């Protein structure tokens, strides 16, 4: 097992143990909202593995670690331990992180599709960059909708200051996505095989 795979394994195990402890505390304190959040967060930790098995993919361990850290920071620390209230910059930091992370995932997704033998054309660097940007921004919007639904249905406070918080989140998401799209565009334009080389290094 490679070092990065070991890191992913131990991070996943530690995070899930922490979630089990948080779930037990939620049961003893009859905090059913926190318990529901713990169960949902636990499901998200298994999501990369589910996607791998369902679509027969081999996601790099680095990507899984990035996803795990985001889930840990946003739902575990952010919601269960109120980091959003304790640190004013926590929400903006996570949205910038997610915008960049999802933008990279969007580039990787288009790369996989572009390498599919069934396709009879190659996508241009500009199209790949635009898709990556749109993909990241769209998921950012979906996350804001998720926060609105959680606040409305379960009486959470994920939107914090409402419209102002939502708009800043979207601005940061968009900025991160734009940064990745621009950098990715120039990299792909300079070297069309850039993602293939990165994937080989990760394996």
C-alpha positions in Angstrom: 0.0 0.0 0.0 1.4 3.4 -1.0 1.9 6.1 1.5 -0.9 8.2 0.2 -3.3 5.2 0.4 -2.3 4.7 4.0 -3.0 8.4 4.8 -6.4 8.1 3.2 -7.2 4.9 5.1 -6.2 6.3 8.5 -7.9 9.6 7.9 -11.1 7.8 7.0 -10.9 5.5 10.0 -10.2 8.4 12.4 -12.9 10.6 11.0 -15.5 7.8 11.2 -14.6 7.0 14.8 -15.1 10.7 15.6 -18.5 10.5 13.9 -19.5 7.4 15.9 -18.5 9.2 19.1 -20.5 12.3 18.0 -23.5 10.1 17.2 -23.4 8.4 20.6 -23.2 11.9 22.3 -26.2 13.0 20.2 -28.2 10.0 21.3 -27.5 10.5 25.0 -28.3 14.2 24.8 -31.4 13.5 22.6 -30.0 15.9 20.0 -31.7 14.3 17.0 -30.8 17.0 14.5 -27.1 16.4 15.3 -27.6 12.7 15.0 -29.2 13.1 11.5 -26.2 15.3 10.5 -23.8 12.7 11.8 -25.5 9.9 9.8 -25.5 12.1 6.6 -21.9 13.0 7.1 -21.0 9.3 7.6 -22.7 8.5 4.3 -20.6 11.2 2.6 -17.4 9.6 3.8 -18.3 6.4 1.9 -19.5 8.3 -1.2 -16.2 8.1 -3.1 -16.0 4.4 -2.6 -19.6 4.0 -3.7 -19.0 6.0 -6.9 -15.9 3.9 -7.6 -17.8 0.7 -7.4 -20.9 1.9 -9.2 -19.1 3.4 -12.2 -16.0 1.1 -12.1 -13.6 4.0 -11.6 -10.3 4.2 -9.8 -10.2 7.6 -8.1 -6.8 8.8 -7.0 -6.4 8.7 -3.3 -5.4 12.4 -3.4 -8.9 13.2 -4.6 -10.5 11.1 -1.9 -8.5 12.8 0.8 -9.5 16.3 -0.5 -13.2 15.2 -0.4 -12.8 13.8 3.1 -11.1 17.0 4.4 -13.9 19.1 2.9 -16.7 17.0 4.5 -14.8 17.0 7.8 -14.3 20.8 7.7 -17.8 21.7 6.6 -20.1 19.3 8.4 -18.1 17.9 11.3 -16.2 21.0 12.4 -18.4 23.6 10.8 -21.9 22.4 11.9 -21.3 20.0 14.8 -18.7 22.1 16.5 -19.8 25.5 15.3 -16.7 26.6 13.6 -18.8 28.8 11.4 -19.7 30.9 14.4 -16.3 30.7 16.1 -14.3 31.8 13.0 -15.8 34.3 10.7 -13.5 33.2 7.8 -14.3 29.5 8.1 -17.2 29.6 5.6 -15.3 31.6 3.0 -12.3 29.4 3.4 -14.3 26.2 2.7 -16.1 27.7 -0.2 -12.8 28.8 -1.8 -11.5 25.3 -1.1 -14.5 23.6 -2.6 -14.5 25.9 -5.7 -10.9 25.0 -6.5 -11.4 21.3 -5.6 -14.6 20.9 -7.7 -13.0 22.8 -10.6 -10.2 20.3 -10.6 -12.7 17.5 -10.5 -14.5 19.1 -13.5 -11.3 19.2 -15.5 -10.6 15.5 -14.6 -14.1 14.5 -15.6 -13.8 16.1 -19.0 -10.4 14.6 -19.4 -11.9 11.1 -18.9 -14.7 11.8 -21.3 -12.3 13.2 -23.9 -10.2 10.1 -23.7 -13.2 7.8 -24.2 -12.6 5.8 -27.4 -16.3 6.2 -28.5 -15.9 9.9 -29.0 -15.0 11.0 -32.5 -13.8 14.4 -31.6 -11.4 16.1 -29.2 -12.6 18.9 -26.9 -10.7 22.2 -27.1 -8.9 23.6 -24.0 -11.4 26.5 -24.0 -14.4 24.1 -23.8 -12.8 22.1 -21.1 -12.1 25.2 -19.1 -15.7 26.5 -19.6 -17.1 23.1 -18.5 -14.9 23.0 -15.4 -16.0 26.5 -14.5 -19.7 25.8 -15.1 -19.5 22.5 -13.3 -17.9 24.0 -10.2 -20.3 27.0 -10.0 -23.4 24.7 -10.6 -22.4 22.5 -7.6 -21.8 25.7 -5.5 -25.4 26.8 -6.3 -26.7 23.3 -5.4 -24.9 23.5 -2.1 -26.6 26.8 -1.3 -30.0 25.2 -2.2 -29.1 22.3 0.2 -28.3 24.8 3.0 -31.7 26.5 2.4 -33.6 23.2 2.5 -31.8 22.1 5.7 -32.6 25.5 7.3 -36.3 25.3 6.2 -37.0 21.7 7.0 -34.8 21.0 10.1 -34.4 24.5 11.4 -30.6 24.6 11.0 -28.7 27.9 10.6 -26.5 27.0 7.7 -27.2 30.2 5.7 -26.1 32.3 8.7 -26.9 35.9 7.7 -29.1 34.8 4.8 -28.8 36.6 1.5 -25.4 38.3 2.3 -23.9 34.9 3.4 -25.2 33.2 0.3 -23.9 35.9 -2.1 -20.4 35.9 -0.6 -20.4 32.1 -0.7 -21.3 32.2 -4.4 -18.7 34.9 -5.1 -16.0 32.9 -3.5 -17.1 29.7 -5.2 -17.0 31.4 -8.6 -13.6 33.0 -7.9 -12.1 29.6 -7.1 -13.7 28.0 -10.1 -12.5 30.8 -12.4 -8.9 30.5 -11.0 -8.8 26.8 -11.8 -10.4 27.3 -15.2 -7.9 29.9 -16.2 -4.9 27.9 -14.9 -6.2 24.7 -16.4 -6.8 26.3 -19.8 -3.2 27.5 -20.1 -1.9 24.2 -18.9 -4.0 22.1 -21.3 -3.3 24.5 -24.2 0.4 24.1 -23.5 0.4 20.4 -22.9 -2.8 18.4 -23.9 -1.5 15.4 -22.0 -1.1 17.2 -18.7 -3.9 15.2 -16.9 -2.7 11.9 -18.3 0.7 12.6 -16.8 -0.7 13.6 -13.5 -2.8 10.5 -13.3 0.2 8.3 -14.0 2.1 10.1 -11.2 -0.7 9.4 -8.8 -0.8 5.7 -9.5 
